Amino acid sequence: MTSLIITAVRDQARAIRSFDLMPEGMSEYHGVQFVPGQVAVLSVAAEAPAYFAFASAPEDTDLEVLVKRTVGVSDLLFAMQPGEKIELLEVAGHGFDLDVQKGNDLVFVAMGTGVAPLRSALRHVLKRKNDFGELVVLYGARTPDDFCYRDETEGWKDAGVELRQVISKPDGHDWSGPTGYVQSLLDHVLPDLKSPVALICGSLEMIEQTRDRLAKMGFNPDEILTNY
């Protein structure tokens, strides 16, 4: 078990905040071993532990998690401020083994807070961009207000990432982009890629629908990756 100090809190979207975390006694680098896409099991007070994917790359200075306010630990954590302490019980999931994907095009498919583990992988990949082919991010949310890391997306584009965003609830919003579910974007990008591998994060339903769609498009099981 490792005690983590909250070092920064940022509003990311409606009822979603990101938390920067540093192990107690550390300052230059977090030193926690994890693979992009893996999950932190966090404990706050007497609540049952909860799972939050790392949104930071392993080599980033701080750890970062994305928290959507619901119940239990996420509700308590959402109200916490820099300087307060939480406990890291373990690191879970297999994450994404990106070393074996060198030379492939990577298609990141995320819905909602599922963008967190994909951001971890993307930040890791962008530091060694020449090892990979094309990078495509397909990101779906309910409304434009539900997209996280809006301050970073332009930077992704500047780094050569093709970013496509889609919303499922356009009514009442100023939105000129595509509408529907993120799986629908696959048809528009995959035909142009030579050796695509898909990294998927979202609800179980979204993952299954995306997996089925990719299988029908000719993807092999080892070309469809999930983080958990």
N, C-alpha and C positions, 0 to 999 in steps of 0.2 A: 504494500500500500504506500502511495506517495501523496504527500500533501501538496496541493497546488494553490498558488496565490493568484487571484484575479488581478491582472495588470491593466486591462482596458476592456471597456464595454462599448459596443456600437450598435445603434439601431440599424437593421438591414432591410426590413420590410414590415408589413403589418403583423404585429405580435411575434416578430422574429428578431433576435439579437445575436450578435457574435461576441464571444468572450475570448480574450487572450489570456493565457495561463502560463505560469512559470513555477516549476517545482521550488518548494521552500528552500532557501539557501543558495539557489542558482541565480545568475544574472546575465551571463554572456550567451548561454545556449541551454535549451531545456534538457538535453541529454536523454530523453525518453526514446527508446528504440521502437519504431513502428514502420510499417509499410504503407504507402499511399493507399487510401481506401479503408484502412483498419479503423476500429471503433474503440473509443474510450468508455469504460464502465465507470461512471461517476456516482459518488455518494454525497448527499447533503443531509445533515442532521439525521433523524431517525427514519427518513423515507427509504423505501426500497430502492436499490441502485437502478440507474437507467443508462441507456446506451446512446452515445452521441459520436457520430463519425468525426474524425479529425478533418478540419477544413484546411489546415496548414500542411505544407510539405514537410517531410522529416527534417530537411536541412534548414527550415526557417528558424529564426531565433526563438520565437515563442510558440507554444502550442495554441491552437485555436479550435473552438467548436462553435457550431451554429445551433441555437436553441429556439424552438418554437414553443410558445407558452401553451401548455395544456394542463396536465395535472402532475402531482408528485414532485419529483426532483426538478423537472423543467419549470414548474411554477415557482418553486423556491429559488432556483438559480436565476430565473428571469429578474427577480427583484434584488439580486445581490449587486454589490458595487466593488470597484477596485480596492484591493487590500484585504478583502474577505477570502476565506479559505474553503476549499472543497477537497474531496479525497478521490484520487485515481486508484481504483481497486485493481484493474487489469486492463490489458489491451486485447481486444477480441476480433474475430473474423480473420479471413486470409488476405484481405486486401487485393491489390492488383499487382501481379508480378510483371512490372513494366520492362525489366531487363530482357525477357524472352520475346518482347514485342518489337525489338529494334528493327527498323526498316519498314515496318508496317504503317499504314495510315490508321490514325486513331479517331474514332467517332464517339464522343462523350454524349450520352443521352441521359438527361436529368429532368426530374419533375420536383417542384417544390424545394424542400430542404435537402432533397437528394443531391442538390448541387454541391453540398459540403464535401463528400468524399471525392467527387469528380474535380473539385477545385484543388484538393490535395494532390491528385494525380496530375492535373494540368500544370500546376506550379512546378512540380518535380520535372515534368517533361520539358517545359519551356527553358529550364536551365541546361538542357542537353538536347536542344531542338534538332540538331543535325543528325541525331541518332534515329529519327523517326521520319515518316513521310508526311502526308497532309494531316492537319489537325482540324477537326470539326467539332463544334459544341452545339448540340441541340438542346434547348432549355425551355421547358414548359411550366406555366404557372396559371393560376386561376384568373388573375387580373394583372395589369402592369404594376400595380402596387405590391405584388407578391414576389417580384423578382429580387433576389439578393445580390450583393456585390455589384450594384449598378455603377459604383465608382471605379470598378476594375475592368468592366467589359470593353471599354474603348482601348485599354492597354492590351487586352487579349487580341483585339483586331489589329492593333499596330504591330503586334508580334507575329502576325501572319495567320492567326486562328480565324477560321470561318465560323462566325457565330450566327445562329438562327434561333429566334425566340418566337414562341407561340403562346397565346392565351386561350383558355377554354370558356371564359365568361366575359365577353366583350361589351355587353350591354352597359351603357352609361359611362364608358371610358373612351378617351381620345386615343384610339389605337388603329394604325393603318397597316399593321403587320398581319401575318396569317393567324387564323383562329382554328381551334380544335385541340387535339391532343398531340403531345410531342411525337408519338409514334408516326403520325401522318407526315412528318418532315423527312423521314427516312427515304421515301421514294424520290425525293428531289436531290439528294446529295450522293447516295451510294453508287449510282451508275457511273459517276465521274471518277471514282476512286479505284486504284489498281489492286491494293491488298488491304481492304478495310477490316479492322477489328473493332467491335462495339463494346464500350464500357457503360453499363446501365446502372442507374440508381434511382429509386423512387418507391412507390407503394408496391406491394406484392402483385396487385392486379396489373399495374402498369408494366412491371418487369415481365410478367407472363405474356401480356399482349405484345410487348416489344420483342420478346424472344420468339414468339410464334410468327410474327411478321418477318423477322430476320430469317428464320428457318425457311419460310416460303420464298424468300429472295435468294436462297442458295447458301446461306451461312452455315458453316459447320459448327457443332457445339463448342469447339475450342476457340472459335472466333467471336463468341458471345460471353463476355465476362461480367460477373457481378462481384461486389466486394465482400459479400457475407453469405 
